[in-house]
Amino acid sequence: MSDELYRHEGENSRSVRVGVDGDTLKVDTLDMGPVTREVWGASDYEFWTSIEREHWGPLAIALIKEHLGGEARATDRLREICEKHGVPHVWDRWI
């Protein structure tokens, strides 16, 4: 499971991808072009941040706080995001 988050085409290009491989979530960036060759002495430069499955819970809470914190509709927005991206979820209520 993976998806591209960002792409810039041109003389200097950048691609950012997110993916899950087994128990690891990784956001990976690939830079290519003259600037990369000038700075790194190679045609491409790749770097990433990876998070093991045992830390996905704290990551989820941090991302939700970062992007939905202070929003009165946080519960609704989370549901909307899940629906938009096909993420299985349960919406429930109690009256």
All heavy atoms as an XYZ file, in Angstrom:
773
protein
N       0.849     -1.166      0.000
C       0.000      0.000      0.000
C       0.895      1.229      0.000
O       1.757      1.383      0.854
C      -0.884     -0.036      1.256
C      -1.528      1.281      1.573
S      -2.306      1.365      3.195
C      -3.718      0.368      2.933
N       0.698      2.097     -1.018
C       1.457      3.340     -1.069
C       0.710      4.349     -1.934
O      -0.185      3.989     -2.690
C       2.865      3.111     -1.618
O       2.805      2.766     -2.988
N       1.117      5.599     -1.811
C       0.492      6.655     -2.598
C       1.472      7.821     -2.700
O       2.309      8.020     -1.815
C      -0.802      7.124     -1.940
C      -1.745      7.822     -2.911
O      -1.405      7.978     -4.102
O      -2.826      8.230     -2.467
N       1.347      8.578     -3.775
C       2.188      9.760     -3.942
C       1.511     10.947     -3.269
O       0.330     11.202     -3.474
C       2.405     10.038     -5.427
C       3.424     11.125     -5.663
C       3.865     11.178     -7.104
O       2.997     11.446     -7.972
O       5.047     10.955     -7.353
N       2.265     11.662     -2.460
C       1.762     12.840     -1.753
C       2.047     14.127     -2.508
O       1.290     15.100     -2.411
C       2.404     12.940     -0.366
C       2.182     11.779      0.590
C       2.997     11.988      1.851
C       0.715     11.628      0.897
N       3.164     14.140     -3.249
C       3.596     15.381     -3.889
C       4.517     15.024     -5.051
O       5.306     14.076     -4.965
C       4.353     16.251     -2.881
C       4.979     17.492     -3.469
C       4.217     18.641     -3.648
C       6.314     17.512     -3.845
C       4.783     19.791     -4.190
C       6.883     18.649     -4.383
C       6.121     19.791     -4.554
O       6.669     20.918     -5.081
N       4.409     15.807     -6.126
C       5.336     15.661     -7.257
C       5.588     17.032     -7.863
O       4.662     17.792     -8.113
C       4.778     14.732     -8.317
C       5.677     14.649     -9.563
C       5.197     13.612    -10.554
N       5.414     12.283    -10.054
C       6.553     11.597    -10.156
N       7.603     12.134    -10.727
N       6.648     10.375     -9.676
N       6.869     17.309     -8.081
C       7.276     18.504     -8.813
C       8.172     18.033     -9.954
O       9.208     17.413     -9.716
C       8.040     19.480     -7.912
C       8.634     20.617     -8.684
N       7.886     21.692     -9.092
C       9.890     20.812     -9.151
C       8.673     22.525     -9.774
N       9.886     22.012     -9.817
N       7.756     18.308    -11.173
C       8.536     17.968    -12.361
C       9.299     19.201    -12.807
O       8.840     20.321    -12.637
C       7.603     17.517    -13.488
C       6.824     16.256    -13.179
C       7.651     14.994    -13.260
O       8.772     15.032    -13.819
O       7.183     13.971    -12.746
N      10.440     18.998    -13.384
C      11.231     20.107    -13.901
C      12.697     19.746    -13.879
O      13.071     18.590    -13.661
N      13.525     20.746    -14.096
C      14.968     20.507    -14.103
C      15.402     19.882    -12.777
O      16.186     18.946    -12.743
C      15.706     21.808    -14.348
C      17.190     21.625    -14.488
C      17.907     22.924    -14.795
O      17.309     24.013    -14.637
O      19.080     22.846    -15.175
N      14.881     20.421    -11.682
C      15.071     19.824    -10.362
C      13.706     19.279     -9.943
O      12.744     20.027     -9.855
C      15.572     20.862     -9.361
C      16.975     21.307     -9.685
O      17.914     20.531     -9.600
N      17.122     22.557    -10.101
N      13.631     17.987     -9.708
C      12.339     17.371     -9.416
C      12.331     16.780     -8.016
O      13.375     16.502     -7.432
C      12.016     16.293    -10.444
O      12.948     15.232    -10.359
N      11.110     16.616     -7.503
C      10.930     16.014     -6.183
C       9.663     15.178     -6.205
O       8.636     15.581     -6.724
C      10.824     17.069     -5.098
C      10.472     16.479     -3.727
C      10.582     17.479     -2.619
N      11.989     17.497     -2.195
C      12.421     18.042     -1.067
N      11.583     18.642     -0.253
N      13.691     18.006     -0.751
N       9.750     14.004     -5.608
C       8.597     13.121     -5.434
C       8.547     12.700     -3.969
O       9.574     12.320     -3.400
C       8.737     11.876     -6.321
O       7.723     10.940     -6.025
N       7.356     12.796     -3.372
C       7.172     12.382     -1.980
C       6.088     11.314     -1.964
O       5.004     11.509     -2.508
C       6.764     13.566     -1.073
C       6.616     13.103      0.372
C       7.775     14.703     -1.180
N       6.388     10.172     -1.338
C       5.449      9.056     -1.274
C       5.266      8.612      0.175
O       6.152      8.785      0.997
C       5.966      7.856     -2.080
C       6.110      8.175     -3.562
C       6.354      6.941     -4.390
N       5.282      5.973     -4.335
C       4.149      6.042     -5.041
N       3.941      7.056     -5.846
N       3.235      5.101     -4.934
N       4.105      8.040      0.437
C       3.831      7.419      1.728
C       3.495      5.961      1.453
O       2.854      5.643      0.447
C       2.681      8.125      2.485
C       1.374      8.070      1.705
C       2.501      7.532      3.879
N       3.943      5.076      2.328
C       3.655      3.669      2.127
C       3.750      2.873      3.411
O       4.391      3.287      4.376
N       3.068      1.744      3.384
C       3.139      0.777      4.479
C       3.750     -0.487      3.914
O       3.280     -1.032      2.911
C       1.747      0.487      5.064
C       1.830     -0.625      6.098
C       1.141      1.738      5.669
N       4.809     -0.956      4.558
C       5.460     -2.199      4.165
C       5.585     -3.048      5.420
O       6.416     -2.763      6.285
C       6.825     -1.916      3.553
C       7.504     -3.169      3.027
O       6.832     -4.210      2.895
O       8.714     -3.101      2.744
N       4.693     -4.031      5.543
C       4.684     -4.853      6.748
C       4.295     -4.033      7.950
O       3.209     -3.463      8.003
N       5.180     -3.922      8.900
C       4.926     -3.190     10.139
C       5.546     -1.795     10.147
O       5.724     -1.208     11.206
C       5.461     -3.988     11.331
C       4.627     -5.221     11.619
O       3.474     -5.273     11.171
O       5.133     -6.133     12.293
N       5.896     -1.280      8.968
C       6.561      0.015      8.893
C       5.790      0.965      7.982
O       5.455      0.623      6.849
C       8.004     -0.141      8.365
O       8.711     -1.056      9.202
C       8.735      1.186      8.356
N       5.519      2.157      8.496
C       4.951      3.255      7.722
C       6.112      4.163      7.362
O       6.937      4.502      8.216
C       3.929      4.020      8.573
C       3.395      5.326      8.003
C       2.464      5.035      6.835
C       2.666      6.108      9.076
N       6.196      4.550      6.069
C       7.332      5.358      5.651
C       6.872      6.477      4.727
O       6.073      6.265      3.825
C       8.363      4.488      4.934
C       9.610      5.229      4.499
C      10.750      4.302      4.118
C      10.645      3.796      2.714
N      11.855      3.104      2.253
N       7.383      7.684      4.982
C       7.248      8.807      4.057
C       8.638      9.008      3.473
O       9.614      9.191      4.202
C       6.735     10.079      4.763
C       6.713     11.245      3.788
C       5.350      9.849      5.350
N       8.712      8.948      2.136
C       9.979      8.906      1.421
C      10.029     10.023      0.390
O       9.060     10.246     -0.333
C      10.059      7.537      0.730
C      11.326      7.342     -0.044
O      11.353      7.730     -1.232
O      12.274      6.788      0.513
N      11.146     10.736      0.323
C      11.322     11.818     -0.647
C      12.503     11.498     -1.551
O      13.550     11.051     -1.086
C      11.570     13.157      0.079
O      10.447     13.434      0.908
C      11.768     14.288     -0.907
N      12.309     11.761     -2.855
C      13.361     11.564     -3.851
C      13.571     12.872     -4.597
O      12.630     13.419     -5.190
C      12.960     10.463     -4.840
C      13.896     10.251     -6.024
C      15.270      9.786     -5.547
C      13.285      9.260     -7.006
N      14.788     13.403     -4.537
C      15.175     14.606     -5.270
C      16.100     14.212     -6.414
O      16.968     13.349     -6.245
C      15.923     15.585     -4.367
C      15.028     16.238     -3.328
O      13.804     16.272     -3.529
O      15.564     16.707     -2.313
N      15.906     14.856     -7.578
C      16.759     14.606     -8.735
C      16.998     15.918     -9.471
O      16.150     16.800     -9.445
C      16.089     13.598     -9.675
C      15.901     12.236     -9.054
S      14.976     11.088    -10.098
C      16.040     10.962    -11.494
N      18.173     16.047    -10.099
C      18.457     17.215    -10.917
C      19.805     17.831    -10.606
O      20.555     17.336     -9.758
N      20.105     18.934    -11.272
C      21.403     19.590    -11.112
C      21.718     20.003     -9.668
O      22.858     19.893     -9.231
C      21.313     20.817    -12.022
C      20.263     20.492    -13.023
C      19.301     19.572    -12.317
N      20.734     20.500     -8.945
C      20.989     20.910     -7.561
C      21.402     19.699     -6.729
O      22.331     19.771     -5.918
C      19.762     21.629     -6.949
C      19.946     21.823     -5.453
C      19.526     22.962     -7.635
N      20.736     18.579     -6.939
C      21.085     17.353     -6.209
C      22.520     16.935     -6.529
O      23.285     16.582     -5.634
C      20.104     16.218     -6.563
O      18.777     16.648     -6.264
C      20.405     14.966     -5.779
N      22.864     16.987     -7.805
C      24.240     16.627     -8.205
C      25.246     17.597     -7.578
O      26.286     17.178     -7.076
C      24.378     16.623     -9.719
C      25.759     16.183    -10.177
C      25.863     15.963    -11.664
N      24.982     14.953    -12.199
C      25.151     13.640    -12.089
N      26.197     13.181    -11.420
N      24.305     12.792    -12.618
N      24.917     18.890     -7.561
C      25.821     19.897     -6.994
C      26.008     19.695     -5.492
O      27.125     19.761     -4.986
C      25.255     21.290     -7.269
C      26.122     22.415     -6.765
C      25.490     23.767     -7.041
O      25.032     23.989     -8.181
O      25.441     24.585     -6.100
N      24.919     19.453     -4.770
C      24.981     19.336     -3.311
C      25.517     17.971     -2.880
O      26.352     17.884     -1.976
C      23.589     19.597     -2.683
C      23.588     19.287     -1.196
C      23.149     21.032     -2.941
N      25.034     16.900     -3.510
C      25.349     15.550     -3.050
C      26.333     14.798     -3.939
O      26.764     13.705     -3.586
C      24.070     14.735     -2.893
C      23.153     15.348     -1.885
C      22.006     16.048     -2.127
C      23.305     15.337     -0.470
N      21.445     16.480     -0.954
C      22.222     16.055      0.090
C      24.256     14.802      0.394
C      22.069     16.247      1.449
C      24.097     14.991      1.756
C      23.015     15.703      2.266
N      26.623     15.326     -5.110
C      27.561     14.648     -6.004
C      26.978     13.393     -6.630
O      27.711     12.519     -7.069
N      25.652     13.305     -6.671
C      24.983     12.141     -7.258
C      23.742     12.630     -7.990
O      23.247     13.731     -7.752
C      24.601     11.143     -6.165
N      23.225     11.780     -8.881
C      22.077     12.181     -9.689
C      20.771     12.209     -8.898
O      19.811     12.858     -9.302
C      21.924     11.251    -10.887
O      21.669      9.926    -10.440
N      20.745     11.499     -7.779
C      19.522     11.494     -6.970
C      19.862     11.395     -5.493
O      20.937     10.947     -5.122
C      18.568     10.371     -7.385
C      19.161      8.991     -7.172
O      20.349      8.786     -7.475
O      18.440      8.099     -6.698
N      18.942     11.862     -4.686
C      19.096     11.866     -3.227
C      17.755     11.464     -2.643
O      16.719     12.051     -2.968
C      19.499     13.258     -2.747
C      19.532     13.419     -1.248
C      20.482     12.756     -0.480
C      18.609     14.229     -0.598
C      20.511     12.910      0.901
C      18.634     14.387      0.779
C      19.585     13.721      1.522
O      19.609     13.871      2.880
N      17.762     10.453     -1.798
C      16.533      9.941     -1.196
C      16.661      9.988      0.323
O      17.707      9.657      0.876
C      16.304      8.494     -1.657
C      14.979      7.926     -1.258
C      14.734      6.556     -1.880
O      15.614      6.011     -2.553
O      13.623      6.038     -1.672
N      15.581     10.423      0.973
C      15.556     10.421      2.439
C      14.144     10.104      2.896
O      13.190     10.277      2.142
C      16.067     11.758      3.015
C      15.317     12.976      2.528
C      14.320     13.538      3.313
C      15.616     13.549      1.303
C      13.636     14.668      2.881
C      14.940     14.684      0.863
C      13.939     15.237      1.648
N      14.018      9.589      4.135
C      12.720      9.132      4.608
C      12.618      9.187      6.114
O      13.612      9.288      6.822
C      12.437      7.715      4.123
C      13.475      6.725      4.555
C      13.503      5.997      5.718
C      14.657      6.362      3.844
N      14.625      5.207      5.777
C      15.345      5.412      4.627
C      15.192      6.746      2.622
C      16.540      4.849      4.207
C      16.388      6.176      2.214
C      17.044      5.245      3.009
N      11.368      9.137      6.563
C      11.043      8.963      7.975
C      10.178      7.724      8.055
O       9.212      7.592      7.309
C      10.271     10.191      8.516
O      11.105     11.342      8.402
C       9.870      9.982      9.973
N      10.528      6.810      8.962
C       9.749      5.582      9.109
C       9.292      5.430     10.557
O       9.977      5.855     11.487
C      10.560      4.367      8.659
O      11.773      4.277      9.367
N       8.102      4.838     10.701
C       7.495      4.646     12.019
C       7.010      3.211     12.107
O       6.251      2.755     11.241
C       6.318      5.629     12.243
C       6.833      7.078     12.176
C       5.634      5.382     13.579
C       6.141      7.904     11.183
N       7.435      2.515     13.136
C       7.026      1.123     13.341
C       5.580      1.065     13.839
O       5.095      1.988     14.501
C       7.959      0.439     14.338
C       9.398      0.337     13.849
C       9.535     -0.454     12.568
O       8.917     -1.536     12.443
O      10.253      0.018     11.662
N       4.897     -0.026     13.538
C       3.475     -0.211     13.849
C       3.141      0.100     15.313
O       2.109      0.689     15.596
C       3.041     -1.641     13.522
C       1.558     -1.895     13.799
C       1.149     -3.325     13.497
N       1.321     -3.672     12.119
C       0.404     -3.498     11.163
N      -0.750     -2.959     11.460
N       0.649     -3.868      9.934
N       4.003     -0.258     16.231
C       3.713     -0.030     17.649
C       3.559      1.454     17.981
O       3.008      1.805     19.019
C       4.801     -0.652     18.527
C       6.153      0.015     18.372
C       7.265     -0.724     19.070
O       7.848     -1.628     18.435
O       7.528     -0.407     20.248
N       4.016      2.331     17.090
C       3.930      3.772     17.323
C       2.880      4.464     16.453
O       2.783      5.700     16.467
C       5.302      4.416     17.111
C       6.367      3.787     17.948
N       6.394      3.879     19.322
C       7.424      3.013     17.601
C       7.429      3.202     19.786
N       8.068      2.670     18.760
N       2.085      3.702     15.704
C       1.064      4.293     14.841
C      -0.031      4.978     15.652
O      -0.573      5.984     15.215
C       0.465      3.250     13.909
C       1.422      2.763     12.850
C       2.720      3.162     12.654
C       1.162      1.778     11.869
N       3.275      2.477     11.608
C       2.338      1.616     11.105
C       0.057      1.005     11.552
C       2.421      0.723     10.042
C       0.147      0.109     10.490
C       1.312     -0.020      9.750
N      -0.368      4.450     16.818
C      -1.390      5.071     17.661
C      -0.996      6.485     18.075
O      -1.747      7.446     17.841
N       0.186      6.651     18.678
C       0.611      8.006     19.036
C       0.737      8.922     17.814
O       0.432     10.115     17.893
C       1.972      7.797     19.711
C       1.921      6.410     20.241
C       1.093      5.631     19.242
N       1.161      8.372     16.683
C       1.237      9.175     15.461
C      -0.157      9.636     15.039
O      -0.351     10.811     14.710
C       1.883      8.379     14.327
C       1.852      9.061     12.957
C       2.662     10.361     12.976
C       2.340      8.119     11.879
N      -1.128      8.738     15.067
C      -2.500      9.089     14.685
C      -3.033     10.206     15.577
O      -3.622     11.181     15.094
C      -3.410      7.870     14.749
N      -2.814     10.092     16.875
C      -3.281     11.133     17.797
C      -2.578     12.452     17.517
O      -3.210     13.513     17.469
C      -3.098     10.682     19.263
C      -4.090      9.547     19.565
C      -3.291     11.848     20.222
C      -3.871      8.868     20.890
N      -1.263     12.413     17.282
C      -0.523     13.644     16.987
C      -1.027     14.300     15.708
O      -1.212     15.526     15.662
C       0.976     13.339     16.871
N      -1.274     13.508     14.656
C      -1.762     14.074     13.399
C      -3.167     14.643     13.545
O      -3.466     15.713     13.001
C      -1.730     13.011     12.296
C      -0.338     12.619     11.816
C      -0.417     11.407     10.894
C       0.361     13.781     11.131
N      -4.022     13.945     14.278
C      -5.380     14.452     14.488
C      -5.337     15.748     15.295
O      -6.028     16.714     14.970
C      -6.263     13.375     15.152
C      -6.544     12.256     14.131
C      -7.564     13.964     15.681
C      -7.169     11.004     14.719
N      -4.507     15.790     16.345
C      -4.380     17.028     17.122
C      -3.848     18.162     16.249
O      -4.334     19.282     16.318
C      -3.446     16.807     18.315
C      -4.073     16.029     19.442
C      -3.095     15.712     20.544
C      -2.589     16.940     21.247
N      -1.715     16.620     22.395
N      -2.862     17.852     15.423
C      -2.233     18.863     14.575
C      -3.200     19.430     13.539
O      -3.205     20.633     13.278
C      -1.019     18.254     13.862
C      -0.202     19.227     13.067
C       0.693     20.125     13.920
O       0.986     19.792     15.078
O       1.092     21.185     13.398
N      -4.035     18.564     12.959
C      -4.872     18.988     11.838
C      -6.338     19.217     12.179
O      -7.040     19.887     11.422
C      -4.741     17.990     10.693
C      -3.358     17.996     10.125
N      -2.917     18.965      9.257
C      -2.304     17.174     10.347
C      -1.652     18.735      8.961
N      -1.256     17.664      9.611
N      -6.820     18.667     13.296
C      -8.213     18.852     13.676
C      -8.372     19.501     15.044
O      -9.485     19.776     15.468
C      -8.958     17.509     13.660
C      -9.023     16.776     12.304
C      -9.734     15.448     12.452
C      -9.682     17.636     11.253
N      -7.274     19.729     15.736
C      -7.326     20.359     17.048
C      -7.929     21.752     16.958
O      -7.629     22.506     16.036
N      -8.801     22.078     17.884
C      -9.443     23.375     17.904
C     -10.604     23.496     16.933
O     -11.193     24.560     16.798
N     -10.934     22.413     16.258
C     -12.037     22.429     15.295
C     -13.278     21.803     15.935
O     -13.260     20.642     16.357
C     -11.657     21.651     14.028
C     -12.698     21.791     12.942
C     -12.245     21.210     11.607
O     -11.059     21.290     11.260
O     -13.127     20.672     10.922
N     -14.366     22.552     15.998
C     -15.600     22.064     16.621
C     -16.176     20.859     15.885
O     -16.866     20.042     16.484
C     -16.640     23.186     16.674
N     -15.877     20.737     14.599
C     -16.405     19.627     13.799
C     -15.381     18.505     13.637
O     -15.420     17.756     12.667
C     -16.817     20.135     12.411
C     -17.984     21.111     12.421
C     -18.496     21.385     11.005
N     -19.018     20.167     10.392
C     -18.475     19.560      9.330
N     -17.380     20.031      8.771
N     -19.018     18.463      8.843
N     -14.457     18.358     14.569
C     -13.375     17.378     14.424
C     -13.903     15.964     14.189
O     -13.378     15.234     13.343
C     -12.467     17.408     15.646
N     -14.942     15.557     14.922
C     -15.495     14.211     14.756
C     -16.054     14.038     13.342
O     -15.795     13.028     12.681
C     -16.586     13.938     15.801
O     -16.005     14.065     17.098
C     -17.168     12.546     15.655
N     -16.815     15.029     12.885
C     -17.387     14.971     11.531
C     -16.295     15.009     10.467
O     -16.357     14.280      9.474
C     -18.350     16.137     11.306
C     -19.532     16.090     12.252
O     -20.067     14.989     12.493
O     -19.918     17.157     12.767
N     -15.299     15.873     10.651
C     -14.208     15.975      9.676
C     -13.427     14.676      9.576
O     -13.057     14.265      8.481
C     -13.268     17.122     10.057
C     -13.807     18.482      9.741
C     -13.794     18.807      8.246
N     -12.428     18.736      7.724
C     -12.064     18.023      6.652
N     -12.947     17.326      5.972
N     -10.813     17.992      6.265
N     -13.187     14.012     10.719
C     -12.473     12.742     10.686
C     -13.275     11.722      9.889
O     -12.726     10.995      9.055
C     -12.182     12.234     12.099
C     -11.415     10.913     12.154
C     -10.076     11.009     11.443
C     -11.243     10.481     13.603
N     -14.580     11.665     10.116
C     -15.428     10.751      9.363
C     -15.368     11.073      7.870
O     -15.235     10.182      7.028
C     -16.869     10.809      9.859
C     -17.774      9.793      9.148
C     -19.231      9.876      9.581
N     -19.841     11.056      8.962
C     -20.403     12.060      9.614
N     -20.449     12.069     10.935
N     -20.933     13.077      8.978
N     -15.445     12.350      7.520
C     -15.376     12.772      6.121
C     -14.049     12.356      5.474
O     -14.024     11.902      4.325
C     -15.563     14.280      6.011
C     -16.959     14.739      6.367
C     -17.054     16.240      6.622
O     -16.022     16.958      6.494
O     -18.164     16.705      6.959
N     -12.962     12.521      6.194
C     -11.649     12.132      5.684
C     -11.599     10.622      5.465
O     -11.119     10.154      4.424
C     -10.533     12.599      6.648
C     -10.428     14.126      6.616
C      -9.196     11.945      6.302
C      -9.596     14.722      7.739
N     -12.096      9.859      6.422
C     -12.125      8.401      6.277
C     -12.937      7.996      5.056
O     -12.507      7.154      4.263
C     -12.699      7.745      7.532
S     -11.614      7.802      8.961
N     -14.104      8.610      4.873
C     -14.949      8.283      3.725
C     -14.267      8.657      2.413
O     -14.270      7.881      1.458
C     -16.302      8.983      3.854
C     -17.164      8.389      4.945
C     -18.428      9.175      5.246
O     -18.589     10.301      4.700
O     -19.257      8.681      6.036
N     -13.663      9.827      2.369
C     -12.997     10.296      1.158
C     -11.877      9.365      0.727
O     -11.666      9.131     -0.462
C     -12.440     11.704      1.393
C     -11.682     12.279      0.216
C     -11.185     13.672      0.529
C     -10.370     14.236     -0.635
N      -9.877     15.595     -0.317
N     -11.156      8.798      1.696
C      -9.981      7.985      1.390
C     -10.225      6.483      1.552
O      -9.274      5.694      1.493
C      -8.797      8.435      2.252
C      -8.366      9.828      1.928
N      -7.575     10.139      0.848
C      -8.666     11.012      2.522
C      -7.382     11.447      0.801
N      -8.038     11.998      1.809
N     -11.479      6.092      1.743
C     -11.801      4.666      1.834
C     -11.248      3.978      3.065
O     -10.953      2.788      3.030
N     -11.116      4.714      4.154
C     -10.598      4.145      5.403
C     -11.767      3.567      6.192
O     -12.704      4.301      6.535
C      -9.868      5.217      6.247
C      -9.415      4.636      7.572
C      -8.694      5.795      5.467
N     -11.736      2.261      6.475
C     -12.818      1.674      7.275
C     -12.907      2.358      8.638
O     -11.886      2.624      9.279
C     -12.403      0.210      7.422
C     -11.478     -0.044      6.279
C     -10.756      1.259      6.066
N     -14.119      2.657      9.051
C     -14.328      3.333     10.329
C     -15.746      3.035     10.815
O     -16.575      2.534     10.064
C     -14.135      4.851     10.176
C     -15.143      5.489      9.276
N     -15.080      5.357      7.888
C     -16.246      6.211      9.531
C     -16.111      5.995      7.360
N     -16.844      6.528      8.336
N     -16.000      3.346     12.048
C     -17.333      3.197     12.632
C     -17.759      4.555     13.145
O     -17.031      5.192     13.914
C     -17.339      2.161     13.770
C     -18.705      2.111     14.450
C     -16.941      0.787     13.261
N     -18.926      5.008     12.741
C     -19.514      6.230     13.266
C     -20.705      5.791     14.103
O     -21.519      4.977     13.671
C     -19.974      7.162     12.144
C     -20.526      8.466     12.654
C     -19.808      9.585     12.906
C     -21.870      8.769     12.993
N     -20.617     10.584     13.389
C     -21.916     10.099     13.444
C     -23.062      8.051     12.978
C     -23.076     10.727     13.869
C     -24.225      8.673     13.387
C     -24.219      9.998     13.828
N     -20.807      6.286     15.302
C     -21.875      5.859     16.199
C     -22.301      7.047     17.037
O     -21.678      8.109     17.018
C     -21.391      4.708     17.085
C     -22.520      3.819     17.554
O     -23.700      4.173     17.356
O     -22.222      2.766     18.143
N     -23.379      6.872     17.774
C     -23.876      7.935     18.645
C     -24.644      7.319     19.791
O     -25.046      6.166     19.752
C     -24.747      8.903     17.854
C     -26.036      8.245     17.368
C     -26.729      9.116     16.348
N     -27.853      8.483     15.735
C     -27.796      7.545     14.795
N     -26.642      7.108     14.379
N     -28.889      7.043     14.278
N     -24.890      8.147     20.804
C     -25.679      7.760     21.955
C     -26.559      8.939     22.315
O     -26.095     10.075     22.378
C     -24.772      7.374     23.117
C     -25.542      6.973     24.337
C     -26.088      5.763     24.583
C     -25.839      7.782     25.474
N     -26.706      5.748     25.792
C     -26.577      7.005     26.378
C     -25.576      9.099     25.821
C     -27.044      7.473     27.580
C     -26.047      9.568     27.030
C     -26.761      8.742     27.895
N     -27.842      8.654     22.492
C     -28.779      9.707     22.846
C     -29.440      9.335     24.156
O     -29.846      8.225     24.380
C     -29.865      9.897     21.766
C     -29.192     10.302     20.461
C     -30.884     10.928     22.187
C     -30.118     10.386     19.277
